[in-house]
């Protein structure tokens, strides 16, 4: 079987397929290691889906402090344990590809699929100028996958956001810090449809930071202005930025309607499985990779239909994405109704809320636990924070 794309979803899927005894070919169009536009944050719940702790050589910083910034207001949360780590995608992706090879997968890099066609008995493709036939194909080429477009149709552009990331070295080490900047919040009117306002981040790295902005339906000039402003704010606290590298990449904001055919399956961003609440994609990349490997093994070993993949993703990925699409814009609108500093202060001083969010980041509790808690506490938080 073939996996196209050696990012987190593809490399993980290839590793699991090879471990299951399947002859596995992993394709990557770029030489490995290669950089990718990414915020670089890996939540503990995502890291916990791997088989072993990440080696120190892969980890940039351990995140133990979170800041939430909205205009002149700032709330800082010191966490009792690690909530996430930051990674450099060139190092992290190379590590995952190495793990796939150690499991028995063969890696072709640089190599990409130029032609692909699904037949009744397999998938025919041209990869790196060579004809390849496989019983199945896992597509893990990201949000702009040409192979996914050829097999499933193009991903609708109206459902894509955009992220711009800047890696840099700073004059002073930010330490184990992660910040969320609510830049385009609040939404002025109650949203009639999904919105993803412009927001920013700062994730500490080794001797520097990954700084960036993400949004949807926003012009390029607004992105650049927001990133410049965020950079100035970070530099005021941590010194001037040098060794600056800026990149941009689309973010899928809604899952594809079809996630599989009889012999092909989409995983990670190629399936549109990024979180519409935060843009985070690693957790669902690893979950979808595991489900895809299980579905492929069932098809090859027992001729079980690939529809099992949709059922597995539908049980633990799609419900959270749907809930996030509802919650995200409404939460951002509410920030404009209440007094933000009062609301954040009350949340900061609520140990149950803080501990629940930490447990979710570590994978120890589900998003449903937070929703139930917010429903219970919402009347108090809302009415006591009105402007």
C-alpha positions as YAML, in Angstrom:
chain: A
units: angstrom
residues:
- id: 1
  name: UNK
  ca: [0.00, 0.00, 0.00]
- id: 2
  name: UNK
  ca: [1.04, 3.63, -0.59]
- id: 3
  name: UNK
  ca: [0.94, 6.72, 1.64]
- id: 4
  name: UNK
  ca: [1.42, 10.04, -0.18]
- id: 5
  name: UNK
  ca: [2.76, 12.80, 2.07]
- id: 6
  name: UNK
  ca: [5.26, 12.40, 4.92]
- id: 7
  name: UNK
  ca: [3.88, 15.05, 7.26]
- id: 8
  name: UNK
  ca: [2.57, 14.01, 10.70]
- id: 9
  name: UNK
  ca: [-0.57, 12.26, 9.38]
- id: 10
  name: UNK
  ca: [1.16, 10.46, 6.51]
- id: 11
  name: UNK
  ca: [4.29, 9.37, 8.37]
- id: 12
  name: UNK
  ca: [2.21, 8.11, 11.29]
- id: 13
  name: UNK
  ca: [-0.14, 6.20, 8.97]
- id: 14
  name: UNK
  ca: [2.82, 4.63, 7.17]
- id: 15
  name: UNK
  ca: [4.37, 3.62, 10.49]
- id: 16
  name: UNK
  ca: [1.18, 1.92, 11.68]
- id: 17
  name: UNK
  ca: [0.58, 0.17, 8.34]
- id: 18
  name: UNK
  ca: [4.14, -1.18, 8.30]
- id: 19
  name: UNK
  ca: [3.81, -2.40, 11.88]
- id: 20
  name: UNK
  ca: [0.63, -4.23, 10.88]
- id: 21
  name: UNK
  ca: [2.69, -6.21, 8.39]
- id: 22
  name: UNK
  ca: [1.64, -4.35, 5.25]
- id: 23
  name: UNK
  ca: [4.20, -3.65, 2.56]
- id: 24
  name: UNK
  ca: [4.21, 0.15, 2.76]
- id: 25
  name: UNK
  ca: [5.61, 2.85, 0.48]
- id: 26
  name: UNK
  ca: [5.78, 6.42, 1.84]
- id: 27
  name: UNK
  ca: [6.10, 9.25, -0.70]
- id: 28
  name: UNK
  ca: [7.21, 12.83, 0.05]
- id: 29
  name: UNK
  ca: [7.54, 15.44, -2.67]
- id: 30
  name: UNK
  ca: [10.22, 17.44, -0.82]
- id: 31
  name: UNK
  ca: [13.62, 16.28, 0.41]
- id: 32
  name: UNK
  ca: [13.55, 15.33, 4.09]
- id: 33
  name: UNK
  ca: [14.13, 17.25, 6.33]
- id: 34
  name: UNK
  ca: [12.08, 20.20, 5.03]
- id: 35
  name: UNK
  ca: [10.36, 23.13, 6.71]
- id: 36
  name: UNK
  ca: [6.59, 23.54, 6.85]
- id: 37
  name: UNK
  ca: [4.47, 26.54, 7.79]
- id: 38
  name: UNK
  ca: [3.15, 25.66, 11.23]
- id: 39
  name: UNK
  ca: [2.75, 27.24, 14.66]
- id: 40
  name: UNK
  ca: [4.85, 24.39, 16.01]
- id: 41
  name: UNK
  ca: [2.73, 23.65, 19.07]
- id: 42
  name: UNK
  ca: [2.15, 20.01, 19.98]
- id: 43
  name: UNK
  ca: [-0.42, 19.53, 22.74]
- id: 44
  name: UNK
  ca: [0.10, 16.73, 25.20]
- id: 45
  name: UNK
  ca: [-3.07, 15.04, 23.93]
- id: 46
  name: UNK
  ca: [-1.54, 14.87, 20.45]
- id: 47
  name: UNK
  ca: [1.86, 13.69, 21.68]
- id: 48
  name: UNK
  ca: [0.09, 11.05, 23.76]
- id: 49
  name: UNK
  ca: [-1.25, 9.44, 20.59]
- id: 50
  name: UNK
  ca: [2.29, 8.41, 19.63]
- id: 51
  name: UNK
  ca: [3.85, 5.24, 20.98]
- id: 52
  name: UNK
  ca: [6.62, 6.72, 23.07]
- id: 53
  name: UNK
  ca: [7.69, 10.04, 24.58]
- id: 54
  name: UNK
  ca: [9.33, 12.43, 22.15]
- id: 55
  name: UNK
  ca: [13.12, 12.44, 22.41]
- id: 56
  name: UNK
  ca: [14.76, 15.60, 23.71]
- id: 57
  name: UNK
  ca: [16.30, 16.32, 20.30]
- id: 58
  name: UNK
  ca: [12.81, 16.87, 18.85]
- id: 59
  name: UNK
  ca: [11.48, 19.19, 21.59]
- id: 60
  name: UNK
  ca: [12.14, 22.93, 21.34]
- id: 61
  name: UNK
  ca: [10.42, 24.07, 24.54]
- id: 62
  name: UNK
  ca: [8.10, 22.65, 27.19]
- id: 63
  name: UNK
  ca: [5.02, 24.86, 27.61]
- id: 64
  name: UNK
  ca: [4.04, 25.51, 31.23]
- id: 65
  name: UNK
  ca: [2.63, 29.05, 30.96]
- id: 66
  name: UNK
  ca: [-0.25, 30.37, 28.84]
- id: 67
  name: UNK
  ca: [-1.22, 33.97, 28.19]
- id: 68
  name: UNK
  ca: [-4.45, 35.29, 26.67]
- id: 69
  name: UNK
  ca: [-4.24, 38.84, 25.29]
- id: 70
  name: UNK
  ca: [-7.10, 41.00, 24.03]
- id: 71
  name: UNK
  ca: [-6.26, 44.64, 23.26]
- id: 72
  name: UNK
  ca: [-4.89, 46.13, 26.51]
- id: 73
  name: UNK
  ca: [-6.00, 43.19, 28.65]
- id: 74
  name: UNK
  ca: [-3.79, 40.23, 29.47]
- id: 75
  name: UNK
  ca: [-4.43, 37.11, 31.58]
- id: 76
  name: UNK
  ca: [-1.56, 34.76, 32.49]
- id: 77
  name: UNK
  ca: [-2.03, 31.16, 33.59]
- id: 78
  name: UNK
  ca: [0.84, 29.33, 35.25]
- id: 79
  name: UNK
  ca: [0.21, 25.62, 34.79]
- id: 80
  name: UNK
  ca: [1.05, 22.92, 37.34]
- id: 81
  name: UNK
  ca: [2.38, 20.61, 34.61]
- id: 82
  name: UNK
  ca: [3.38, 20.62, 30.96]
- id: 83
  name: UNK
  ca: [0.47, 21.27, 28.60]
- id: 84
  name: UNK
  ca: [2.36, 21.15, 25.30]
- id: 85
  name: UNK
  ca: [5.75, 21.23, 23.66]
- id: 86
  name: UNK
  ca: [6.94, 23.20, 20.68]
- id: 87
  name: UNK
  ca: [8.67, 21.48, 17.77]
- id: 88
  name: UNK
  ca: [10.36, 22.51, 14.58]
- id: 89
  name: UNK
  ca: [8.56, 20.81, 11.73]
- id: 90
  name: UNK
  ca: [11.74, 19.96, 9.85]
- id: 91
  name: UNK
  ca: [12.99, 17.99, 12.87]
- id: 92
  name: UNK
  ca: [9.63, 16.60, 14.00]
- id: 93
  name: UNK
  ca: [8.53, 15.38, 10.56]
- id: 94
  name: UNK
  ca: [11.94, 13.81, 9.92]
- id: 95
  name: UNK
  ca: [11.63, 11.97, 13.24]
- id: 96
  name: UNK
  ca: [8.18, 10.60, 12.30]
- id: 97
  name: UNK
  ca: [9.42, 9.53, 8.85]
- id: 98
  name: UNK
  ca: [12.37, 7.82, 10.53]
- id: 99
  name: UNK
  ca: [9.98, 5.94, 12.81]
- id: 100
  name: UNK
  ca: [8.00, 4.78, 9.77]
- id: 101
  name: UNK
  ca: [11.16, 3.49, 8.13]
- id: 102
  name: UNK
  ca: [12.19, 1.69, 11.32]
- id: 103
  name: UNK
  ca: [8.79, -0.02, 11.27]
- id: 104
  name: UNK
  ca: [9.50, -1.29, 7.75]
- id: 105
  name: UNK
  ca: [8.08, 1.40, 5.43]
- id: 106
  name: UNK
  ca: [10.05, 2.34, 2.33]
- id: 107
  name: UNK
  ca: [10.54, 6.09, 1.80]
- id: 108
  name: UNK
  ca: [10.82, 7.78, -1.60]
- id: 109
  name: UNK
  ca: [11.90, 11.40, -1.20]
- id: 110
  name: UNK
  ca: [11.78, 13.68, -3.09]
- id: 111
  name: UNK
  ca: [8.94, 12.04, -4.98]
- id: 112
  name: UNK
  ca: [5.37, 13.04, -5.82]
- id: 113
  name: UNK
  ca: [2.38, 11.54, -7.61]
- id: 114
  name: UNK
  ca: [1.84, 13.00, -11.08]
- id: 115
  name: UNK
  ca: [-1.02, 10.72, -12.20]
- id: 116
  name: UNK
  ca: [-3.47, 8.63, -10.24]
- id: 117
  name: UNK
  ca: [-6.49, 6.48, -11.10]
- id: 118
  name: UNK
  ca: [-8.55, 4.13, -8.95]
- id: 119
  name: UNK
  ca: [-9.48, 0.74, -10.43]
- id: 120
  name: UNK
  ca: [-11.72, -2.04, -9.13]
- id: 121
  name: UNK
  ca: [-8.73, -4.04, -7.91]
- id: 122
  name: UNK
  ca: [-6.30, -1.29, -6.91]
- id: 123
  name: UNK
  ca: [-4.88, 2.19, -7.44]
- id: 124
  name: UNK
  ca: [-2.57, 3.00, -10.36]
- id: 125
  name: UNK
  ca: [-0.26, 5.99, -10.15]
- id: 126
  name: UNK
  ca: [2.90, 7.52, -11.50]
- id: 127
  name: UNK
  ca: [5.25, 8.48, -8.67]
- id: 128
  name: UNK
  ca: [8.57, 10.10, -9.42]
- id: 129
  name: UNK
  ca: [8.24, 9.05, -13.04]
- id: 130
  name: UNK
  ca: [7.72, 5.39, -12.10]
- id: 131
  name: UNK
  ca: [4.51, 3.37, -12.51]
- id: 132
  name: UNK
  ca: [3.22, 2.14, -9.14]
- id: 133
  name: UNK
  ca: [0.25, -0.11, -8.44]
- id: 134
  name: UNK
  ca: [-1.15, -0.44, -4.94]
- id: 135
  name: UNK
  ca: [-4.14, -2.09, -3.31]
- id: 136
  name: UNK
  ca: [-4.85, 1.10, -1.38]
- id: 137
  name: UNK
  ca: [-3.75, 4.74, -1.16]
- id: 138
  name: UNK
  ca: [-3.71, 7.02, 1.89]
- id: 139
  name: UNK
  ca: [-3.57, 10.68, 0.85]
- id: 140
  name: UNK
  ca: [-1.80, 12.89, 3.39]
- id: 141
  name: UNK
  ca: [-0.62, 15.77, 1.21]
- id: 142
  name: UNK
  ca: [-2.20, 18.60, 3.18]
- id: 143
  name: UNK
  ca: [-4.95, 21.12, 2.47]
- id: 144
  name: UNK
  ca: [-3.84, 21.80, -1.12]
- id: 145
  name: UNK
  ca: [-3.38, 18.14, -2.12]
- id: 146
  name: UNK
  ca: [-3.41, 17.64, -5.89]
- id: 147
  name: UNK
  ca: [-3.95, 13.91, -5.45]
- id: 148
  name: UNK
  ca: [-7.00, 14.53, -3.25]
- id: 149
  name: UNK
  ca: [-8.36, 16.94, -5.87]
- id: 150
  name: UNK
  ca: [-7.87, 14.34, -8.61]
- id: 151
  name: UNK
  ca: [-9.70, 11.64, -6.66]
- id: 152
  name: UNK
  ca: [-12.24, 13.60, -4.61]
- id: 153
  name: UNK
  ca: [-12.55, 16.97, -6.36]
- id: 154
  name: UNK
  ca: [-10.98, 20.25, -5.19]
- id: 155
  name: UNK
  ca: [-11.35, 21.39, -1.61]
- id: 156
  name: UNK
  ca: [-13.72, 24.41, -1.63]
- id: 157
  name: UNK
  ca: [-11.69, 27.60, -1.28]
- id: 158
  name: UNK
  ca: [-14.44, 29.32, 0.70]
- id: 159
  name: UNK
  ca: [-13.84, 26.80, 3.50]
- id: 160
  name: UNK
  ca: [-10.14, 27.59, 3.86]
- id: 161
  name: UNK
  ca: [-8.48, 29.98, 6.25]
- id: 162
  name: UNK
  ca: [-4.89, 31.19, 6.12]
- id: 163
  name: UNK
  ca: [-2.04, 31.07, 8.58]
- id: 164
  name: UNK
  ca: [1.19, 33.09, 8.41]
- id: 165
  name: UNK
  ca: [4.02, 31.97, 10.70]
- id: 166
  name: UNK
  ca: [7.30, 33.69, 11.54]
- id: 167
  name: UNK
  ca: [10.17, 31.82, 13.19]
- id: 168
  name: UNK
  ca: [12.80, 34.04, 14.77]
- id: 169
  name: UNK
  ca: [15.51, 34.33, 17.39]
- id: 170
  name: UNK
  ca: [14.83, 36.86, 20.16]
- id: 171
  name: UNK
  ca: [17.12, 38.89, 22.37]
- id: 172
  name: UNK
  ca: [15.69, 37.25, 25.52]
- id: 173
  name: UNK
  ca: [14.38, 33.72, 25.90]
- id: 174
  name: UNK
  ca: [10.56, 33.68, 26.40]
- id: 175
  name: UNK
  ca: [10.89, 30.46, 28.39]
- id: 176
  name: UNK
  ca: [8.12, 27.87, 28.40]
- id: 177
  name: UNK
  ca: [5.45, 30.31, 27.27]
- id: 178
  name: UNK
  ca: [2.53, 30.17, 24.86]
- id: 179
  name: UNK
  ca: [0.30, 33.15, 24.05]
- id: 180
  name: UNK
  ca: [-3.05, 33.57, 22.25]
- id: 181
  name: UNK
  ca: [-3.83, 37.02, 20.90]
- id: 182
  name: UNK
  ca: [-7.51, 37.75, 20.22]
- id: 183
  name: UNK
  ca: [-6.89, 40.29, 17.46]
- id: 184
  name: UNK
  ca: [-10.05, 40.20, 15.37]
- id: 185
  name: UNK
  ca: [-12.34, 39.58, 18.30]
- id: 186
  name: UNK
  ca: [-15.07, 40.49, 19.07]
- id: 187
  name: UNK
  ca: [-17.34, 39.87, 16.11]
- id: 188
  name: UNK
  ca: [-19.59, 42.92, 15.89]
- id: 189
  name: UNK
  ca: [-22.87, 41.10, 15.32]
- id: 190
  name: UNK
  ca: [-24.12, 37.67, 16.36]
- id: 191
  name: UNK
  ca: [-22.80, 35.30, 13.64]
- id: 192
  name: UNK
  ca: [-25.33, 33.77, 11.27]
- id: 193
  name: UNK
  ca: [-22.62, 31.48, 9.84]
- id: 194
  name: UNK
  ca: [-19.17, 30.23, 10.77]
- id: 195
  name: UNK
  ca: [-16.56, 32.95, 11.24]
- id: 196
  name: UNK
  ca: [-12.88, 32.69, 12.13]
- id: 197
  name: UNK
  ca: [-11.67, 36.18, 13.05]
- id: 198
  name: UNK
  ca: [-8.03, 37.16, 12.85]
- id: 199
  name: UNK
  ca: [-6.13, 35.83, 15.84]
- id: 200
  name: UNK
  ca: [-2.46, 35.46, 16.69]
- id: 201
  name: UNK
  ca: [-0.04, 33.33, 18.67]
- id: 202
  name: UNK
  ca: [3.42, 33.25, 20.18]
- id: 203
  name: UNK
  ca: [4.96, 29.85, 20.98]
- id: 204
  name: UNK
  ca: [8.36, 29.84, 22.64]
- id: 205
  name: UNK
  ca: [11.12, 27.91, 20.85]
- id: 206
  name: UNK
  ca: [14.83, 27.43, 21.53]
- id: 207
  name: UNK
  ca: [16.19, 30.96, 21.99]
- id: 208
  name: UNK
  ca: [13.24, 32.47, 20.17]
- id: 209
  name: UNK
  ca: [9.64, 32.10, 19.14]
- id: 210
  name: UNK
  ca: [7.16, 31.05, 16.50]
- id: 211
  name: UNK
  ca: [4.92, 34.09, 15.97]
- id: 212
  name: UNK
  ca: [1.94, 34.11, 13.65]
- id: 213
  name: UNK
  ca: [-1.59, 35.07, 12.71]
- id: 214
  name: UNK
  ca: [-4.50, 33.11, 11.28]
- id: 215
  name: UNK
  ca: [-7.92, 34.04, 9.99]
- id: 216
  name: UNK
  ca: [-10.52, 33.54, 7.29]
- id: 217
  name: UNK
  ca: [-11.95, 35.85, 4.61]
- id: 218
  name: UNK
  ca: [-9.25, 38.45, 5.36]
- id: 219
  name: UNK
  ca: [-7.11, 40.39, 2.89]
- id: 220
  name: UNK
  ca: [-3.35, 40.03, 2.60]
- id: 221
  name: UNK
  ca: [-2.67, 43.58, 3.79]
- id: 222
  name: UNK
  ca: [-4.57, 42.93, 7.03]
- id: 223
  name: UNK
  ca: [-2.55, 39.78, 7.67]
- id: 224
  name: UNK
  ca: [0.73, 41.65, 7.17]
- id: 225
  name: UNK
  ca: [-0.35, 44.55, 9.38]
- id: 226
  name: UNK
  ca: [-1.44, 42.19, 12.14]
- id: 227
  name: UNK
  ca: [1.79, 40.18, 11.97]
- id: 228
  name: UNK
  ca: [3.90, 43.36, 12.07]
- id: 229
  name: UNK
  ca: [1.98, 44.62, 15.11]
- id: 230
  name: UNK
  ca: [2.32, 41.29, 16.90]
- id: 231
  name: UNK
  ca: [6.03, 41.21, 16.15]
- id: 232
  name: UNK
  ca: [6.51, 44.69, 17.66]
- id: 233
  name: UNK
  ca: [4.61, 43.63, 20.78]
- id: 234
  name: UNK
  ca: [6.78, 40.52, 21.22]
- id: 235
  name: UNK
  ca: [9.99, 42.48, 20.58]
- id: 236
  name: UNK
  ca: [9.08, 45.03, 23.27]
- id: 237
  name: UNK
  ca: [9.11, 42.23, 25.83]
- id: 238
  name: UNK
  ca: [11.81, 39.90, 24.55]
- id: 239
  name: UNK
  ca: [14.15, 42.02, 22.42]
- id: 240
  name: UNK
  ca: [14.62, 42.41, 18.69]
- id: 241
  name: UNK
  ca: [13.94, 39.53, 16.31]
- id: 242
  name: UNK
  ca: [16.71, 38.20, 14.06]
- id: 243
  name: UNK
  ca: [17.04, 35.16, 11.78]
- id: 244
  name: UNK
  ca: [13.46, 35.78, 10.66]
- id: 245
  name: UNK
  ca: [11.75, 33.22, 8.40]
- id: 246
  name: UNK
  ca: [8.14, 33.85, 7.28]
- id: 247
  name: UNK
  ca: [5.86, 31.31, 5.56]
- id: 248
  name: UNK
  ca: [2.15, 30.96, 4.83]
- id: 249
  name: UNK
  ca: [-0.22, 28.05, 4.33]
- id: 250
  name: UNK
  ca: [-3.99, 27.45, 4.01]
- id: 251
  name: UNK
  ca: [-5.93, 25.96, 6.92]
- id: 252
  name: UNK
  ca: [-8.98, 23.75, 6.18]
- id: 253
  name: UNK
  ca: [-11.93, 24.94, 8.25]
- id: 254
  name: UNK
  ca: [-14.43, 22.18, 7.44]
- id: 255
  name: UNK
  ca: [-14.07, 18.43, 6.77]
- id: 256
  name: UNK
  ca: [-14.52, 17.14, 3.25]
- id: 257
  name: UNK
  ca: [-17.89, 15.55, 2.58]
- id: 258
  name: UNK
  ca: [-16.24, 12.39, 1.28]
- id: 259
  name: UNK
  ca: [-13.32, 11.01, 3.25]
- id: 260
  name: UNK
  ca: [-12.79, 7.78, 1.34]
- id: 261
  name: UNK
  ca: [-13.53, 5.85, -1.83]
- id: 262
  name: UNK
  ca: [-13.40, 2.09, -2.17]
- id: 263
  name: UNK
  ca: [-9.58, 2.05, -2.04]
- id: 264
  name: UNK
  ca: [-8.44, 5.59, -1.17]
- id: 265
  name: UNK
  ca: [-8.67, 7.50, 2.10]
- id: 266
  name: UNK
  ca: [-7.90, 11.08, 3.18]
- id: 267
  name: UNK
  ca: [-6.20, 11.93, 6.49]
- id: 268
  name: UNK
  ca: [-5.20, 15.07, 8.38]
- id: 269
  name: UNK
  ca: [-5.46, 18.39, 6.56]
- id: 270
  name: UNK
  ca: [-6.15, 16.61, 3.25]
- id: 271
  name: UNK
  ca: [-9.41, 15.47, 4.85]
- id: 272
  name: UNK
  ca: [-10.07, 18.95, 6.29]
- id: 273
  name: UNK
  ca: [-9.70, 17.83, 9.91]
- id: 274
  name: UNK
  ca: [-8.08, 20.91, 11.48]
- id: 275
  name: UNK
  ca: [-9.87, 22.39, 14.48]
- id: 276
  name: UNK
  ca: [-12.11, 25.34, 13.53]
- id: 277
  name: UNK
  ca: [-11.77, 26.58, 17.11]
- id: 278
  name: UNK
  ca: [-7.99, 26.98, 17.13]
- id: 279
  name: UNK
  ca: [-6.63, 25.79, 13.78]
- id: 280
  name: UNK
  ca: [-4.74, 22.98, 15.58]
- id: 281
  name: UNK
  ca: [-4.35, 19.91, 13.39]
- id: 282
  name: UNK
  ca: [-1.88, 17.52, 15.02]
- id: 283
  name: UNK
  ca: [-4.38, 15.71, 17.24]
- id: 284
  name: UNK
  ca: [-6.73, 14.88, 14.38]
- id: 285
  name: UNK
  ca: [-3.80, 14.11, 12.08]
- id: 286
  name: UNK
  ca: [-2.69, 11.31, 14.40]
- id: 287
  name: UNK
  ca: [-6.23, 10.10, 15.11]
- id: 288
  name: UNK
  ca: [-7.16, 9.94, 11.43]
- id: 289
  name: UNK
  ca: [-3.85, 8.21, 10.63]
- id: 290
  name: UNK
  ca: [-4.61, 5.46, 13.15]
- id: 291
  name: UNK
  ca: [-8.14, 5.01, 11.80]
- id: 292
  name: UNK
  ca: [-6.88, 4.95, 8.20]
- id: 293
  name: UNK
  ca: [-4.27, 2.31, 9.00]
- id: 294
  name: UNK
  ca: [-6.94, 0.16, 10.67]
- id: 295
  name: UNK
  ca: [-9.34, 0.58, 7.72]
- id: 296
  name: UNK
  ca: [-6.63, -0.25, 5.18]
- id: 297
  name: UNK
  ca: [-5.56, -3.33, 7.12]
- id: 298
  name: UNK
  ca: [-9.18, -4.49, 7.23]
- id: 299
  name: UNK
  ca: [-9.62, -3.99, 3.50]
- id: 300
  name: UNK
  ca: [-6.44, -5.85, 2.55]
- id: 301
  name: UNK
  ca: [-6.65, -8.65, 5.12]
- id: 302
  name: UNK
  ca: [-10.38, -9.27, 5.28]
- id: 303
  name: UNK
  ca: [-11.90, -7.31, 2.38]
- id: 304
  name: UNK
  ca: [-13.81, -5.12, 4.84]
- id: 305
  name: UNK
  ca: [-15.25, -1.97, 3.22]
- id: 306
  name: UNK
  ca: [-13.33, 1.28, 3.67]
- id: 307
  name: UNK
  ca: [-16.53, 2.76, 5.13]
- id: 308
  name: UNK
  ca: [-15.20, 1.66, 8.50]
- id: 309
  name: UNK
  ca: [-12.87, 4.68, 8.30]
- id: 310
  name: UNK
  ca: [-15.80, 7.10, 8.14]
- id: 311
  name: UNK
  ca: [-17.40, 5.41, 11.14]
- id: 312
  name: UNK
  ca: [-14.21, 5.64, 13.21]
- id: 313
  name: UNK
  ca: [-13.57, 9.30, 12.33]
- id: 314
  name: UNK
  ca: [-17.27, 9.99, 12.92]
- id: 315
  name: UNK
  ca: [-17.02, 8.70, 16.47]
- id: 316
  name: UNK
  ca: [-14.14, 10.80, 17.83]
- id: 317
  name: UNK
  ca: [-13.16, 13.53, 15.35]
- id: 318
  name: UNK
  ca: [-16.15, 14.90, 13.45]
- id: 319
  name: UNK
  ca: [-18.40, 15.58, 16.51]
- id: 320
  name: UNK
  ca: [-15.72, 17.77, 18.10]
- id: 321
  name: UNK
  ca: [-15.17, 19.68, 14.83]
- id: 322
  name: UNK
  ca: [-18.90, 20.32, 14.43]
- id: 323
  name: UNK
  ca: [-19.22, 21.53, 18.02]
- id: 324
  name: UNK
  ca: [-16.18, 23.78, 17.58]
- id: 325
  name: UNK
  ca: [-17.69, 25.43, 14.49]
- id: 326
  name: UNK
  ca: [-20.70, 26.41, 16.58]
- id: 327
  name: UNK
  ca: [-18.83, 27.45, 19.72]
- id: 328
  name: UNK
  ca: [-15.96, 29.43, 18.18]
- id: 329
  name: UNK
  ca: [-17.79, 32.40, 16.62]
- id: 330
  name: UNK
  ca: [-20.33, 32.63, 19.42]
- id: 331
  name: UNK
  ca: [-17.60, 32.76, 22.05]
- id: 332
  name: UNK
  ca: [-15.81, 35.49, 20.10]
- id: 333
  name: UNK
  ca: [-19.03, 37.49, 19.77]
- id: 334
  name: UNK
  ca: [-19.69, 37.19, 23.51]
- id: 335
  name: UNK
  ca: [-16.31, 38.77, 24.26]
- id: 336
  name: UNK
  ca: [-17.68, 41.95, 22.71]
- id: 337
  name: UNK
  ca: [-20.76, 41.88, 24.94]
- id: 338
  name: UNK
  ca: [-19.11, 41.33, 28.30]
- id: 339
  name: UNK
  ca: [-16.28, 43.19, 29.99]
- id: 340
  name: UNK
  ca: [-13.33, 41.11, 28.78]
- id: 341
  name: UNK
  ca: [-11.02, 41.84, 31.70]
- id: 342
  name: UNK
  ca: [-13.70, 40.86, 34.22]
- id: 343
  name: UNK
  ca: [-14.56, 37.66, 32.34]
- id: 344
  name: UNK
  ca: [-10.92, 36.60, 31.97]
- id: 345
  name: UNK
  ca: [-10.20, 37.39, 35.60]
- id: 346
  name: UNK
  ca: [-13.12, 35.23, 36.75]
- id: 347
  name: UNK
  ca: [-11.97, 32.38, 34.48]
- id: 348
  name: UNK
  ca: [-8.39, 32.81, 35.70]
- id: 349
  name: UNK
  ca: [-9.53, 32.53, 39.32]
- id: 350
  name: UNK
  ca: [-11.71, 29.45, 38.69]
- id: 351
  name: UNK
  ca: [-9.54, 26.39, 39.44]
- id: 352
  name: UNK
  ca: [-12.12, 24.00, 37.98]
- id: 353
  name: UNK
  ca: [-12.07, 25.74, 34.59]
- id: 354
  name: UNK
  ca: [-8.28, 25.97, 34.51]
- id: 355
  name: UNK
  ca: [-7.75, 22.34, 35.52]
- id: 356
  name: UNK
  ca: [-10.32, 21.13, 32.97]
- id: 357
  name: UNK
  ca: [-8.61, 23.02, 30.14]
- id: 358
  name: UNK
  ca: [-5.25, 21.59, 31.21]
- id: 359
  name: UNK
  ca: [-6.68, 18.06, 31.33]
- id: 360
  name: UNK
  ca: [-8.05, 18.50, 27.80]
- id: 361
  name: UNK
  ca: [-4.68, 19.68, 26.48]
- id: 362
  name: UNK
  ca: [-3.13, 16.56, 28.04]
- id: 363
  name: UNK
  ca: [-5.77, 14.24, 26.59]
- id: 364
  name: UNK
  ca: [-7.06, 13.22, 30.00]
- id: 365
  name: UNK
  ca: [-10.54, 14.68, 29.46]
- id: 366
  name: UNK
  ca: [-12.68, 15.38, 26.39]
- id: 367
  name: UNK
  ca: [-14.08, 18.64, 25.02]
- id: 368
  name: UNK
  ca: [-17.51, 17.47, 26.19]
- id: 369
  name: UNK
  ca: [-16.34, 17.89, 29.80]
- id: 370
  name: UNK
  ca: [-15.50, 21.55, 29.13]
- id: 371
  name: UNK
  ca: [-18.83, 22.14, 27.37]
- id: 372
  name: UNK
  ca: [-20.76, 20.71, 30.31]
- id: 373
  name: UNK
  ca: [-18.75, 22.87, 32.70]
- id: 374
  name: UNK
  ca: [-19.30, 26.04, 30.65]
- id: 375
  name: UNK
  ca: [-23.05, 25.38, 30.43]
- id: 376
  name: UNK
  ca: [-23.18, 25.08, 34.21]
- id: 377
  name: UNK
  ca: [-21.07, 28.17, 34.87]
- id: 378
  name: UNK
  ca: [-22.25, 30.30, 31.94]
- id: 379
  name: UNK
  ca: [-25.03, 32.28, 33.69]
- id: 380
  name: UNK
  ca: [-22.67, 33.41, 36.45]
- id: 381
  name: UNK
  ca: [-19.74, 34.18, 34.13]
- id: 382
  name: UNK
  ca: [-21.91, 36.02, 31.63]
- id: 383
  name: UNK
  ca: [-24.10, 38.17, 33.85]
- id: 384
  name: UNK
  ca: [-21.32, 39.05, 36.26]
- id: 385
  name: UNK
  ca: [-19.13, 40.21, 33.36]
- id: 386
  name: UNK
  ca: [-21.59, 42.41, 31.46]
- id: 387
  name: UNK
  ca: [-20.29, 45.86, 30.52]
...
